[in-house]
Amino acid sequence: MSEKYLIFGATGSIGSSLAEQLVNSGNLVHLVGRSESETKNVSEKLGCAFTIADVLQDGFVDKVKNDISDVKGIAYCVGSIDLKPLRMVSEQDFNKCMKLNLYSAVEVIKGYQDNLKKNKGSVVLFSTVAAQRGFTNHAIIASTKAAVEGLTVSLAAEFAPNIRVNCIAPSLTNSKIAEPMLKNKALADGIAKAHPLKRLGEGKDSASLAKFLITDDSSWVTGQIIAVDGGRSKLS
C-alpha cells in the first residue's frame, strides 16, 4: 500500500533525491518549495503534487495543510550554510538561521502532530557534521543545527510510541547552497580530501538514509542523530 509523504525543501539535492526514491518505491509524495519554477520541474519529473511556500513567512504551514492534511511522514530538508567569523555575527544572523532551520521545523511538526500520531508516522530532520565537530566560522549554523539535534531527541521522547523522530547530520554535499564554496575547484578538492572517503557527499547519500528513516523500514528507530559524512566526524 502506498503512503503519503511530505517533503520540505524539495528542490534541494537531498529533498529531490528523497522524493525520487520514495516515488520509485510506489509512494505518494507532496513537495514543498520556495521557487515555483524549480518545484514545478521536480513535480513534472516525478508526477508529484506540490505547494509553493516560504518557511520564513508566517502562515506557511496552513498554506501547505490546505493542500495536504494527511501524511505518514515528514522530511524537513531545509538548510543553510551561514559562515562568518564571530566578530561579524549579528543577532539578526542567528535569528534568521534559527527561523529557517529550527522554528519553522517546529511549526511544521506542531501543525501535523495529531495527524502523524494517528498514522504512527515519522519525522526526519537535518543537522550538520559541524554541530558536533568544530569548524572555523561555523558559529551560526553549528549552534542552530545543534538545537535541531536537541529538538530531535526531546520530541522522540515526547512523541513515543506514536511518532518517531530522527535526524541526519551530513557533511558538505554537492548542492545549490554549497555552490558558492564548491565553484572554487581547489577549495572543493581540499574539502573532499578532508573526508576519509575522499569525496564530497551527493544528495542521494543522505536521501537514501532519509527514505529508510521516514518509512516503516525503520520502525524500531527513533531519537537518533546519524552522520552521513564520509567518516569526517569520527575518523579525521
C-alpha positions in Angstrom: 0.0 0.0 0.0 1.4 3.4 -0.9 1.9 6.0 1.8 1.8 9.8 1.7 5.0 11.7 2.5 5.6 15.5 2.7 9.0 16.9 1.8 10.0 20.5 2.7 13.0 21.8 0.7 12.0 19.5 -2.1 14.1 21.2 -4.8 17.4 20.7 -3.0 19.8 17.9 -3.8 18.7 15.8 -0.8 15.0 16.7 -0.9 14.6 16.0 -4.6 16.5 12.7 -4.4 14.4 11.6 -1.5 11.2 12.4 -3.4 12.5 10.4 -6.4 13.4 7.4 -4.2 10.0 7.4 -2.4 8.1 7.7 -5.7 10.1 4.9 -7.3 9.1 2.8 -4.3 5.4 3.4 -5.1 4.7 6.1 -2.5 2.8 9.4 -2.9 4.9 12.5 -2.3 3.9 16.1 -1.8 6.6 18.6 -2.5 7.1 22.0 -0.7 9.5 24.5 -2.2 10.0 28.2 -2.3 10.8 28.5 -6.0 7.8 27.9 -8.2 9.8 27.1 -11.4 12.2 24.7 -9.6 9.4 23.0 -7.7 7.3 22.6 -10.8 10.3 21.0 -12.6 10.7 18.4 -9.8 6.9 17.9 -9.8 6.7 17.3 -13.5 9.6 14.9 -13.5 8.2 12.8 -10.7 4.5 13.3 -11.0 4.1 14.8 -7.6 1.7 17.4 -6.2 3.3 20.4 -4.7 2.8 23.6 -2.7 4.8 26.8 -3.1 5.6 28.1 0.3 8.4 30.0 2.1 9.1 28.7 5.6 10.3 32.1 6.6 6.8 33.6 6.1 4.1 33.5 8.7 1.2 31.1 8.0 3.2 28.8 5.6 2.1 25.6 7.5 -1.6 26.5 7.0 -0.9 27.0 3.3 0.6 23.5 3.0 -2.2 21.9 5.1 -4.8 23.4 2.8 -3.2 21.2 0.0 -2.4 18.1 2.1 -3.6 17.3 5.6 -3.0 13.5 5.9 0.6 12.2 5.8 2.6 9.2 7.0 5.9 11.1 7.3 7.6 14.5 7.0 11.1 15.3 5.9 12.3 18.8 6.7 15.2 19.1 4.2 15.6 22.8 4.6 19.1 24.1 5.3 21.6 26.9 5.0 25.3 27.5 5.1 25.9 30.6 7.2 29.7 31.1 7.6 31.1 34.2 9.4 33.8 34.9 11.9 32.2 35.6 15.3 33.2 39.3 15.3 30.9 39.8 12.2 28.0 37.8 13.5 24.8 39.7 14.4 21.8 38.7 16.4 19.8 39.0 13.2 22.1 36.3 11.6 21.2 33.9 14.4 17.5 34.8 14.3 17.2 34.2 10.6 19.1 30.9 10.7 17.1 29.7 13.7 13.8 30.6 12.0 14.8 28.7 8.8 16.3 25.6 10.4 14.6 25.3 13.8 11.5 27.4 14.4 9.8 26.6 11.1 10.5 22.9 11.6 8.8 23.1 15.0 5.8 24.8 13.3 5.6 22.0 10.7 5.7 19.3 13.4 3.1 21.1 15.6 0.8 21.5 12.6 0.9 17.8 11.7 1.4 16.3 15.1 -2.2 14.9 15.6 -2.2 13.5 12.0 1.2 11.9 12.5 0.1 10.4 15.8 -3.0 8.9 14.1 -0.8 7.4 11.3 2.1 6.2 13.6 4.2 8.5 11.5 7.8 9.6 11.3 9.7 12.9 11.1 13.2 13.3 9.6 15.2 16.4 10.4 18.6 17.6 9.2 21.6 18.7 11.1 25.3 19.0 10.0 28.6 17.4 10.9 29.6 20.9 12.2 27.2 20.6 15.1 29.5 18.1 16.8 32.8 18.8 15.1 34.5 22.2 15.4 35.0 24.2 12.3 36.2 27.8 11.9 33.5 30.4 11.1 30.6 27.9 11.8 29.2 29.5 15.0 25.8 30.4 13.4 25.0 27.2 11.6 26.6 24.8 14.1 24.7 26.4 17.0 21.5 26.3 15.1 21.8 22.7 14.0 22.9 21.6 17.4 19.5 22.9 18.5 17.9 20.8 15.9 19.6 17.7 17.3 18.3 18.7 20.8 14.9 19.0 19.4 15.1 15.6 17.8 15.8 13.7 21.0 13.4 15.7 23.0 10.5 15.1 20.6 11.4 11.5 20.1 10.9 11.0 23.9 7.8 13.2 24.0 6.1 11.5 21.0 7.0 7.9 21.7 5.5 5.4 20.9 3.3 7.1 18.4 5.7 9.3 16.3 9.3 8.5 15.5 11.7 11.4 15.2 15.3 11.1 13.8 17.9 13.4 12.4 20.6 13.1 9.7 23.9 15.0 10.0 25.6 15.3 6.6 28.9 16.8 5.8 29.3 19.1 2.8 27.2 17.9 -0.1 27.1 18.9 -3.8 24.1 21.2 -3.8 22.8 24.7 -4.7 23.6 26.1 -1.3 27.1 24.8 -1.4 27.8 26.0 -4.9 29.5 29.3 -3.8 32.1 27.2 -2.0 32.4 24.4 -4.5 32.8 26.5 -7.6 36.4 27.0 -6.4 37.9 23.7 -7.5 40.9 23.9 -5.3 38.7 24.5 -2.3 36.3 21.8 -3.3 39.2 19.3 -3.7 40.7 20.2 -0.4 37.4 19.7 1.4 36.8 16.4 -0.3 40.3 15.2 0.8 39.5 16.1 4.4 37.0 13.2 4.4 38.3 9.7 4.9 36.3 8.6 1.9 37.9 11.3 -0.2 34.9 12.8 -1.8 32.0 15.2 -1.1 28.6 14.0 -0.4 25.8 13.7 -3.0 22.1 14.3 -2.4 21.4 10.6 -2.8 23.7 9.7 0.1 21.6 11.4 2.7 18.3 10.8 0.8 18.8 7.0 1.0 19.0 7.2 4.8 16.1 9.6 4.9 14.0 7.2 3.0 14.8 4.4 5.5 14.0 6.7 8.4 10.8 8.1 7.1 9.3 4.8 6.2 8.3 1.8 8.3 11.6 0.1 7.3 13.0 1.8 10.4 10.0 1.1 12.7 12.3 0.5 15.7 14.5 3.5 15.2 13.8 6.9 17.0 15.8 9.6 18.7 18.9 9.1 16.6 21.3 11.6 15.1 23.0 9.7 12.3 26.0 11.0 10.4 26.3 10.8 6.6 29.7 12.5 6.3 32.3 10.3 4.6 33.7 9.5 8.0 34.6 13.1 8.8 33.0 13.3 12.3 34.8 10.2 13.6 37.9 9.4 11.5 39.6 12.6 10.5 
